[in-house]
Amino acid sequence: MTDKTHLVDEITGHRRMRRNRKADWTRRMVQENRLTVEDLIWPIFLVPGTGIIDPIAAMPGVNRMSVDKAVEAVKEAADLGIPAIATFPDIEMELRDETGSQSVAADNLINRATAAIKKAVPNIGIITDVALDPFTSHGHDGILRDGVIVNDETVDQIVRAAVMQANAGADIIAPSDMMDGRIGAIRRGLDTAGHQDVGIMSYATKFASGFYGPYREAINTGGLLKGDKNSYYISPANGTEALRDAALDVEEGADMLMVKPGLAYLDICWRIKEAFGLPTFAYQVSGEYTQIKAAAMNGWIDGDRIMMETLLCFKRAGCDGIISYFSLEVARKLAKG
Ligand SMILES: NCc1[nH]cc(CCC(=O)O)c1CC(=O)O
């Protein structure tokens, strides 16, 4: 019954959206999306040495870890139920060169970590990034010749690096370089080497973004980078082009797709999930993490709440999971209930 003294319309006044929101139990009953520990992939940073836990200034709460410490941390992640980790190495400067030759070394930092983690924590998936930027003296994802990142030569090297990663025990190869044709080439390379079961999570739509800043500090590529990555990453202005890029990766054999960065690109997450129906992941990148942490540390926002809200919103946007630096913190929180 509508009260005539109020302005709510007599007919539409019967449609009360708030009925379903009136109590905690109704809200739980109608909740469309949920965040669970299964949705989380935890990215970690590796450094050479032992016993090292080195805080990253621009990413409060995130550390670079030596392999032994990484093994301990990953053990906790596995015990909490996190299905997979993603590894990123901070390579010694003296091992970086023009072509990123360390990327194909059988015993490089990524591969040593993979082998150690696989052995100690067999029940967690290991996703390895296969771009050249941690290994190059110029911080680009590919081989630089006369000011140009050369595509096909880079792909050849990335395939070799991917096979080495699979040999070390990587479960999923995640190429983040955005060279053309790399998904098909990696698939063939893995198959030829007998790694039919190693999957490919393509950074299918990786945008040329300012949100990667803190990451470049974490692996010390920021100071090295000459120019920008606009000739291989996608422009933040382009959604349809991103879809075409993802379509090629699907055709070439990607098992899973990723959108990166995350929150500013939720429309892309949705479009990609709708268009291809493949398992689709968002990467909530370093700058997204840092924004939340920094504002929370200043007491300007409720960091915990916004952490949970952003991750849930990725689910609503169609993502099957999220690669997030918050993963361990969230898993601990979810475990407490
Ligand atoms: N292959 C590059 C790479 N691998 C992971 C990230 C970013 C991850 C993040 O910001 O959290 C980037 C981007 C870049 O440095 O250009």
The ligand as a MOL file (V3000), in Angstrom:
LIG
                    3D

  0  0  0     0  0            999 V3000
M  V30 BEGIN CTAB
M  V30 COUNTS 16 16 0 0 0
M  V30 BEGIN ATOM
M  V30 1 N 56.5400 -8.8200 -19.1950 0
M  V30 2 C 56.3920 -7.6620 -18.4680 0
M  V30 3 C 55.5530 -7.7580 -17.2500 0
M  V30 4 N 55.3590 -8.8690 -16.4910 0
M  V30 5 C 54.5290 -8.5110 -15.4190 0
M  V30 6 C 54.2340 -7.1400 -15.5410 0
M  V30 7 C 53.4120 -6.2900 -14.6380 0
M  V30 8 C 52.8990 -6.8820 -13.3870 0
M  V30 9 C 52.4140 -5.8830 -12.3970 0
M  V30 10 O 52.4460 -4.6570 -12.6100 0
M  V30 11 O 51.9900 -6.3380 -11.3320 0
M  V30 12 C 54.8410 -6.6820 -16.7040 0
M  V30 13 C 54.6450 -5.3200 -17.2360 0
M  V30 14 C 55.7830 -4.4700 -17.5210 0
M  V30 15 O 56.7530 -4.3750 -16.7540 0
M  V30 16 O 55.7040 -3.8310 -18.5690 0
M  V30 END ATOM
M  V30 BEGIN BOND
M  V30 1 1 1 2
M  V30 2 1 2 3
M  V30 3 1 3 4
M  V30 4 2 3 12
M  V30 5 1 4 5
M  V30 6 2 5 6
M  V30 7 1 6 7
M  V30 8 1 6 12
M  V30 9 1 7 8
M  V30 10 1 8 9
M  V30 11 2 9 10
M  V30 12 1 9 11
M  V30 13 1 12 13
M  V30 14 1 13 14
M  V30 15 2 14 15
M  V30 16 1 14 16
M  V30 END BOND
M  V30 END CTAB
M  END
